[in-house]
Amino acid sequence: MSSLRLSSDVGGTFTDIVLQEGDSRWTAKVLTTPAAPEKGVMQGVAEILALAGRSLRDVASFVHGTTLATNAIIERRGARTALLTTKGFRDVLEIGTESRYDQYELALDRPAPLVARPLRLTVAERIDARGKVLLPLDEPALHAIAERARAERVESLAIAFLHAYANPKHEQRAGEILRAMVPGLAISLSSDVCPEIREYERISTTVANAYVQPLIDGYLGRLQQELRERGFVGTLALITSGGGLTSIETARAFPVRLVESGPAGGAVFAAEVAARLDERRVIAFDMGGTTAKVSLIRDFRTESARLFEVDRAARFLKGSGLPLRIPVIELVEIGAGGGSLAGVDHLGRIGVGPESASSVPGPASYGLGGARPAVTDADVALGLIRPDGFAGGAITLDPEKARAALREAIGAPLGLDDETAAHAVYEVVCENMASAARAHTVERGVDASDHTMIAFGGAAPLHVARVAEKIGVPRVIIPSNAGVGSAVGFLAAPVALEIVRSAYQRLDRFDPVAATAVLDEVGREIRAWVEPASQGAPTQETRIAFMRYVGQGHEIAVSLPLRALTDADGDAIRAEYEATYEAHFGRRIPNAAIEILAWSVSAATAQDRPKAIAPVTTRIPARPGGSTRIFDGRAGAWRDVHLYDRAALSPGSTLSGPALIAEAETTTFVTAAFDAWIDAAGSIVLDRKGAAA
């Protein structure tokens, strides 16, 4: 059986491709083709297979990740979508939770709902929180709904009835009728997409799934067909926002789970690197062409969450975006990438992002028609990027076009020369990313100064040293293949699936039989998919109860035993909950009533943790491959610095910043604040000067 594995990460600017067999790895970068993303994927696949001298028939598995779902929501490029909900609840999407993410702002800016009010339709029906039918579904009224959908040219429909998590029969019946009456209409049921309490989050998640489903379904269908026509007979899998692999059939039905698939792969990559280098406290920093992401790795594990916000109106304020209730790796994401556009606002302030030049037309230096300056243009104007070696030689950059764009958009309005304008853009984008890192670490109760930063993504090595300076990180690691880190992480992800199901219980009236029935039912559903997809690999199951003190607003997760529950487990679950609560909040509430709101079962293939590498014991000065000129913005002058070829640096090689280390996928800028050396895994390690190594 072939051990050749392939992965692709479709970003907003570049599509990264990785081919791996044993310890051998080939990588490629091509421009994303937004109109037909599968074309860019297949171009990259053809290039990398030619480089390795192999064919698609040799590939055993192909893991894919994409930001198409995220971009479609942010840019409002999804399907024409309608919502069908219980009569009286059409405005839940706008009312939300009635909370204010900034209580002192009188004119809050919120992202517009994905479904406008005229397409929010209702039908008479009612089920209570226990699943009892209070009002039967008005089936004749669905005929008018069908006529309305046809008249409005609706492409996708979200059906989200009140309390459908407790009893999905009305949703299922409505879906059955409307599918028959409106052939070709894509339908998403909340009881399938998000069978949990909290109607706002459930409806928002179901609407988002419906909004992107035709787009993602069509794209994945075309990709699957292209692969089949070119001889691929292996397994095709998608990486989810939670960092696990799922089948293409599941991804096409529930594309909302792909919203953060690319960043999730990057977090998996960082966790693997952290394990190899025995780094237990890590800030993962991923900067690509369109966005930058920050996440935490603790004891070689990523942090997970069950709620994610997309399209935030305020970058760092929770509650300002569209909530998606899906398993997701905990991270913060901002519009700060190599393609992020820079400009001057009406107050004379330089701003960078979130708008991106993308791959079409791209930054001005690409020479593909872009006229506005992007972060990459600033890097080129500062001398940090070699024009002829960008993205593995895929693009030859034009420094004069970069300078001209910076001059017109930044320099002329502010009276700055080209180099100072470029330095200002560089500083602003680094500060934006440092602010995101500060916000995320403070929210998680973490001190950045005792963490190591692992940087990956095509643009991260150029900016990470300056970001680390700003937030006080003493050590930075740029691993091998950092430029395509997310695609490498895809190949390390486990086959995994998690399902959360709401079934209310008070712990003082604990019903172990009912609880076990829910857990077993979900477990069977998960194993029916995971076991065939795992192809014989052993799987691990995890069971969790989401619990809170009665009257509180949010739950914490408590682990459950992998067996049928008994009456005696009630006391054990209470003890575990109170210990977990005390660990989180420093106290417990004696004798307070506790309730269980939801149950979770997850299954994943077992993953072997990478073995830690032996430390390098010998250090030798590295020999530069030449020199180059960069603009030192803080000194306001050009200076000569050493230029190193990463491929020529052996373990133990040392050098001192400022310097540039070039490779095919990216370039690392070692600022004057850092010394650098190469570890036994080939990673570039930056240690702050004067700090203990």
Secondary structure by P-SEA (a helix, b strand, c coil): cccbbbbbbbcccbbbbbbbcccbbbbbccccccccaaaaaaaaaaaaaaaaccccccccbbbbbbaaaaaaaaaccccbbbbbcccccccccccccccccccccccccccccccccccbbbbbbbbcccccccccccccaaaaaaaaaaaacccbbbbbcccccccaaaaaaaaaaaaaacccbbbbbcccccccccaaaaaaaaaaaaaaaaaaaaaaaaaaaaaaaaccccbbbbbccccccccaaaaaaccccccaaaaaaaaaaaaaaaaaacccbbbbbbbcccbbbbbbbcccbbbbbcbbbccccccccccccccccccccccccccccccbbbbcccccccccccccccccccccccccccccccaaaaaaaaccccccccccccbbbbaaaaaaaaaacccccccccaaaaaaaaaaaaaaaaaaaaaaaaaaaccccccbbbbbbcccccccaaaaaaaacccbbbbcccccaaaaaaaaacccbbbbbbbbbbbcccccaaaaaaaaaaaaaaaaacccccccccbbbbbbbbbcccccccbbbbbbbccccccccaaaaaaaaaaaaaaaaccccccccbbbbcbbbbbbbcccccccccccccbbbbbbbcbbbbbbcccccbbbbbbbbccccccccccccccbbbbcccbbbbbcccccccccccbbbbbbcccccc
